[in-house]
Amino acid sequence: MLRAVELARSAALLAAGFAAGLMTGPAIGLTAWLATGSAASAQSSGSARIAAVANNKAITVLDVQSRLGLVFMSAGIPDNKETRKKLRPQILNQLIVEAIQLHEAARIGVSVSDREIARALAKIEKGNGMPSGQLLKILRRRNVNPVAIVDQVRASIAWTKVIRRIFASRTRISEPEIDEAIARLNANKDKLVYRILEIYIPFDRESGDSALRTTRRLIAQIRRGASFGGLARQFSQASTAGKGGDMGFVFEGQLPPELDAAIKRVKPGQVIGPVRTASGYYLLALVSKRPYGAGQPPTRKEVADSLFDRKVGVRARQYLRDLRRAATIDIRI
């Protein structure tokens, strides 16, 4: 069973504490500031060995170890040898995805400044009311390289910018589309409205078995008490990953048939999956459900925003799959 209030908070809270350390620390560049601790970490761990190369971007064993430490902290997973062994392939895969996203961002001229990263982390901190500087102390104490969280946020911001430039600026929701969606809602007032969190792991012909293993391991961790939101932030390839997998309110029949059928089988507070679709596997957490007619109907803008997010999300997932297929990847561990 899920603790609903914790579903999307853990990873955000961790990022928030680190943000405070950046914003209140010396007025130096973020990269230089982080270097004060990262060099020592690399030297002491002896982990500069290359784990993989994606589009000429080297991913070191230290990168994998640091991200593992971040996952343990944000998702509430026990840090032990067995768990590290099981999660290491998924962590490496996520780092490869981020390298591909950053490569594409650079290709089309998208960059992320230190100030943008610091601002984004500080915003998370403010939204969660976390005391200043706590994460920095926790990271140092647990020997987690702070670069891990900054690299993750950098990739997230860069990818958001890429999607905005390529798809969001070209995606339009017409007035007839909104009218049609509202008409469907009004005609189905007895249908349910769900609040859902998602973790999405895509696959192709070569990676189907690996994606299935990943989702099975993730749901096993969730059932042992790990934070769904924390794992979504670290592993999900959906556009909702940055929000802890939060899809917001979804109307009955709005999801693909496989997901719609699956979510009907669970009660609020439960998780279901892996659910196979044509493009990947999903884990779904049902936070709440109610009849549509029992609550305040969505505004026209909310309906338009929902249609827009879903249209962009579908295109973004396909775009990332295409980039992954075209990428040059060399896994060395």
C-alpha positions as CSV (number, residue, x, y, z in Angstrom):
1,M,0.0,0.0,0.0
2,L,1.2,3.5,-0.8
3,R,1.4,6.4,1.6
4,A,-0.2,8.9,-0.7
5,V,1.3,12.0,0.9
6,E,4.8,10.5,0.3
7,L,4.3,9.5,-3.3
8,A,5.9,12.5,-5.0
9,R,7.7,14.2,-2.2
10,S,10.9,12.3,-1.4
11,A,13.0,13.1,-4.5
12,A,11.8,16.7,-4.6
13,L,12.7,17.2,-0.9
14,L,16.2,15.9,-1.5
15,A,16.7,18.2,-4.5
16,A,15.3,21.1,-2.5
17,G,17.9,20.8,0.3
18,F,20.7,20.9,-2.1
19,A,19.2,23.9,-3.8
20,A,19.5,25.9,-0.6
21,G,23.2,25.1,-0.3
22,L,23.7,26.4,-3.8
23,M,21.7,29.6,-3.4
24,T,23.2,30.5,0.0
25,G,26.8,29.4,-0.7
26,P,29.7,31.4,-2.2
27,A,29.0,33.3,-5.4
28,I,31.0,31.0,-7.7
29,G,30.0,28.9,-10.7
30,L,28.1,25.8,-9.9
31,T,30.5,23.6,-11.8
32,A,33.5,25.0,-9.9
33,W,31.6,24.8,-6.6
34,L,30.8,21.1,-7.1
35,A,34.4,20.3,-8.1
36,T,35.6,21.0,-4.6
37,G,34.0,17.7,-3.5
38,S,33.8,15.6,-6.6
39,A,37.6,15.3,-7.3
40,A,38.1,13.9,-3.8
41,S,35.2,11.5,-4.3
42,A,36.6,10.2,-7.5
43,Q,40.1,9.8,-6.1
44,S,39.0,8.0,-2.9
45,S,36.6,5.6,-4.7
46,G,39.0,4.8,-7.5
47,S,35.9,4.7,-9.7
48,A,36.9,6.7,-12.8
49,R,36.7,3.6,-14.9
50,I,34.3,3.9,-17.9
51,A,31.0,2.1,-17.4
52,A,29.5,3.1,-20.8
53,V,29.8,5.5,-23.6
54,A,26.7,7.1,-25.3
55,N,27.2,9.3,-28.3
56,N,30.8,10.0,-27.2
57,K,29.8,10.9,-23.7
58,A,31.6,8.8,-21.1
59,I,29.7,7.5,-18.1
60,T,32.0,6.4,-15.3
61,V,31.5,3.9,-12.5
62,L,31.5,6.8,-10.1
63,D,28.5,8.3,-12.0
64,V,26.7,5.0,-11.5
65,Q,27.6,4.8,-7.8
66,S,26.6,8.4,-7.1
67,R,23.3,8.0,-8.8
68,L,22.7,4.8,-6.9
69,G,23.3,6.7,-3.6
70,L,20.8,9.3,-4.7
71,V,18.2,6.7,-5.6
72,F,18.5,5.1,-2.2
73,M,18.0,8.4,-0.4
74,S,15.1,9.7,-2.6
75,A,13.2,6.5,-2.9
76,G,13.7,5.0,0.5
77,I,15.3,1.8,-0.7
78,P,17.6,-0.2,1.6
79,D,21.3,0.3,0.6
80,N,22.8,-3.2,0.4
81,K,24.8,-5.3,-2.0
82,E,21.9,-7.2,-3.4
83,T,19.8,-4.1,-4.1
84,R,22.8,-2.3,-5.7
85,K,23.4,-5.3,-8.0
86,K,19.7,-5.4,-9.1
87,L,19.4,-1.7,-9.7
88,R,22.8,-1.0,-11.3
89,P,21.6,-1.9,-14.9
90,Q,18.6,0.4,-14.6
91,I,20.7,3.2,-13.2
92,L,23.2,2.8,-16.1
93,N,20.3,2.8,-18.6
94,Q,18.9,6.0,-17.1
95,L,22.3,7.7,-17.3
96,I,22.6,6.6,-21.0
97,V,19.2,8.1,-21.7
98,E,20.2,11.4,-20.1
99,A,23.4,11.4,-22.1
100,I,21.3,11.0,-25.3
101,Q,19.0,13.8,-24.2
102,L,21.9,16.1,-23.5
103,H,23.5,15.2,-26.8
104,E,20.3,16.1,-28.7
105,A,20.0,19.4,-26.7
106,A,23.5,20.3,-27.7
107,R,22.8,19.4,-31.3
108,I,19.9,21.8,-31.6
109,G,21.6,24.6,-29.6
110,V,19.9,24.1,-26.2
111,S,22.0,24.8,-23.1
112,V,21.3,24.9,-19.4
113,S,23.0,27.5,-17.2
114,D,24.2,27.1,-13.6
115,R,21.7,29.8,-12.6
116,E,18.8,27.8,-14.2
117,I,19.8,24.7,-12.2
118,A,20.1,26.6,-8.9
119,R,16.8,28.4,-9.5
120,A,15.0,25.1,-10.3
121,L,16.3,23.4,-7.2
122,A,15.6,26.4,-5.0
123,K,12.0,26.5,-6.3
124,I,11.6,22.8,-5.3
125,E,12.9,23.7,-1.9
126,K,10.5,26.6,-1.4
127,G,7.6,24.5,-2.6
128,N,8.3,21.8,0.0
129,G,9.2,24.1,2.9
130,M,12.5,22.3,3.6
131,P,15.1,24.0,5.9
132,S,18.0,25.4,4.0
133,G,21.1,23.3,3.3
134,Q,20.0,19.9,4.7
135,L,20.5,17.8,1.6
136,L,24.1,19.0,1.1
137,K,25.0,17.7,4.6
138,I,23.2,14.4,4.0
139,L,24.9,13.9,0.6
140,R,28.4,14.6,2.1
141,R,27.7,12.4,5.1
142,R,26.6,9.5,3.0
143,N,29.4,9.9,0.5
144,V,27.1,10.7,-2.4
145,N,28.7,13.0,-5.0
146,P,26.5,16.2,-5.2
147,V,27.2,16.2,-9.0
148,A,24.7,13.3,-9.3
149,I,21.7,15.4,-8.5
150,V,22.9,18.4,-10.5
151,D,23.5,16.2,-13.6
152,Q,20.1,14.8,-13.3
153,V,18.4,18.2,-13.0
154,R,20.5,19.5,-15.9
155,A,19.3,16.7,-18.2
156,S,15.7,17.2,-17.1
157,I,15.8,21.0,-17.8
158,A,17.6,20.4,-21.1
159,W,15.1,17.8,-22.3
160,T,12.1,20.0,-21.3
161,K,13.6,22.8,-23.4
162,V,14.1,20.4,-26.3
163,I,10.5,19.2,-26.2
164,R,9.3,22.7,-25.9
165,R,11.2,23.9,-28.9
166,I,10.4,20.9,-31.2
167,F,6.9,20.0,-30.2
168,A,5.3,22.4,-27.8
169,S,5.7,25.4,-30.0
170,R,4.1,23.4,-32.9
171,T,1.3,21.7,-31.1
172,R,-2.1,23.3,-31.2
173,I,-5.3,22.3,-29.5
174,S,-8.2,23.5,-31.6
175,E,-11.5,24.9,-30.2
176,P,-13.4,21.9,-31.8
177,E,-11.1,19.5,-30.0
178,I,-11.9,21.2,-26.7
179,D,-15.6,21.2,-27.4
180,E,-15.5,17.5,-28.3
181,A,-13.6,16.7,-25.1
182,I,-16.0,18.7,-22.9
183,A,-19.0,17.0,-24.7
184,R,-17.6,13.6,-23.9
185,L,-17.2,14.6,-20.3
186,N,-20.7,15.9,-20.0
187,A,-22.1,12.7,-21.6
188,N,-20.3,10.5,-19.1
189,K,-20.9,12.2,-15.8
190,D,-21.3,8.8,-14.1
191,K,-17.8,7.8,-15.2
192,L,-14.8,7.9,-12.8
193,V,-12.1,10.4,-12.4
194,Y,-8.7,9.0,-11.3
195,R,-5.6,10.6,-9.8
196,I,-2.8,8.4,-11.0
197,L,1.0,8.2,-10.8
198,E,2.9,6.4,-13.5
199,I,6.3,4.9,-14.2
200,Y,6.9,4.2,-17.9
201,I,9.8,2.0,-19.3
202,P,9.8,1.9,-23.1
203,F,11.1,-1.0,-25.1
204,D,11.8,-2.1,-28.6
205,R,12.5,-5.5,-30.2
206,E,15.9,-5.8,-28.6
207,S,15.1,-4.4,-25.1
208,G,11.7,-6.0,-24.3
209,D,13.0,-8.5,-21.7
210,S,15.2,-5.9,-20.0
211,A,12.3,-3.4,-19.7
212,L,10.1,-6.1,-18.2
213,R,12.8,-7.0,-15.6
214,T,13.2,-3.3,-14.8
215,T,9.5,-2.8,-14.1
216,R,9.3,-6.0,-12.0
217,R,12.2,-4.9,-9.9
218,L,10.8,-1.5,-9.4
219,I,7.4,-2.7,-8.3
220,A,9.1,-5.2,-5.9
221,Q,10.9,-2.2,-4.3
222,I,7.6,-0.2,-4.1
223,R,5.9,-3.1,-2.4
224,R,8.7,-3.2,0.1
225,G,8.1,0.5,1.0
226,A,10.1,2.5,-1.6
227,S,8.6,5.8,-2.7
228,F,6.8,5.5,-6.0
229,G,7.4,9.2,-6.7
230,G,11.1,8.8,-6.0
231,L,11.5,5.9,-8.3
232,A,9.5,7.6,-11.0
233,R,11.9,10.6,-10.9
234,Q,14.9,8.3,-11.3
235,F,13.6,5.7,-13.8
236,S,10.5,6.7,-15.6
237,Q,10.8,7.8,-19.3
238,A,7.3,9.5,-19.2
239,S,7.1,13.3,-19.4
240,T,5.6,13.2,-15.8
241,A,8.9,11.9,-14.4
242,G,9.9,15.3,-13.1
243,K,6.7,15.5,-11.1
244,G,7.1,12.1,-9.5
245,G,5.0,10.4,-12.1
246,D,1.9,12.5,-11.3
247,M,-0.5,12.3,-14.3
248,G,-3.0,14.5,-12.5
249,F,-6.7,13.7,-12.9
250,V,-7.5,11.2,-15.7
251,F,-11.0,10.4,-16.8
252,E,-12.2,6.8,-17.2
253,G,-11.7,5.7,-20.8
254,Q,-9.0,8.4,-21.5
255,L,-6.1,6.1,-21.1
256,P,-5.0,3.5,-23.6
257,P,-7.2,0.4,-23.2
258,E,-4.6,-1.7,-21.4
259,L,-4.0,1.0,-18.8
260,D,-7.7,1.8,-18.4
261,A,-8.5,-1.8,-17.8
262,A,-5.7,-2.2,-15.3
263,I,-6.5,0.9,-13.2
264,K,-10.1,-0.4,-12.7
265,R,-8.8,-3.4,-10.9
266,V,-7.1,-1.5,-8.0
267,K,-8.2,0.6,-5.1
268,P,-6.8,3.9,-4.0
269,G,-3.4,3.4,-2.4
270,Q,-2.6,0.4,-4.5
271,V,-0.1,-0.2,-7.3
272,I,-0.5,-2.4,-10.4
273,G,2.0,-3.5,-13.1
274,P,3.9,-4.2,-15.1
275,V,1.2,-3.4,-17.7
276,R,2.4,-4.0,-21.3
277,T,1.4,-1.6,-24.1
278,A,2.6,-1.3,-27.7
279,S,5.5,0.9,-26.7
280,G,6.5,-0.1,-23.2
281,Y,5.7,-1.2,-19.7
282,Y,3.8,0.9,-17.1
283,L,3.5,0.8,-13.3
284,L,0.4,2.7,-12.1
285,A,-0.4,3.9,-8.6
286,L,-4.0,4.9,-7.9
287,V,-4.1,7.9,-5.5
288,S,-7.8,8.5,-5.6
289,K,-11.0,8.0,-7.7
290,R,-14.4,9.5,-7.7
291,P,-17.4,9.9,-10.0
292,Y,-16.9,12.8,-12.4
293,G,-20.2,14.4,-11.5
294,A,-19.3,14.4,-7.8
295,G,-16.7,17.1,-8.1
296,Q,-16.1,20.5,-9.7
297,P,-16.0,20.1,-13.5
298,P,-12.7,21.1,-15.1
299,T,-12.5,24.5,-16.7
300,R,-12.1,24.9,-20.5
301,K,-8.4,25.8,-19.9
302,E,-7.9,22.7,-17.8
303,V,-9.4,20.5,-20.5
304,A,-7.2,22.2,-23.1
305,D,-4.1,21.8,-21.0
306,S,-4.8,18.1,-20.5
307,L,-5.2,17.6,-24.2
308,F,-2.0,19.5,-24.9
309,D,0.0,17.6,-22.4
310,R,-1.1,14.2,-23.7
311,K,-0.5,15.2,-27.3
312,V,3.0,16.5,-26.6
313,G,3.8,13.5,-24.3
314,V,3.0,11.0,-27.0
315,R,5.3,12.8,-29.5
316,A,8.1,13.2,-27.0
317,R,8.1,9.5,-26.1
318,Q,8.4,8.5,-29.8
319,Y,11.1,11.1,-30.3
320,L,13.2,9.7,-27.5
321,R,12.7,6.1,-28.7
322,D,14.0,7.2,-32.2
323,L,17.0,9.0,-30.6
324,R,17.8,5.9,-28.6
325,R,17.7,3.6,-31.7
326,A,20.0,6.0,-33.6
327,A,22.4,6.5,-30.7
328,T,25.9,5.0,-30.5
329,I,26.1,3.1,-27.2
330,D,29.0,1.1,-25.8
331,I,28.4,-0.6,-22.5
332,R,31.6,-1.7,-20.8
333,I,30.5,-3.2,-17.5
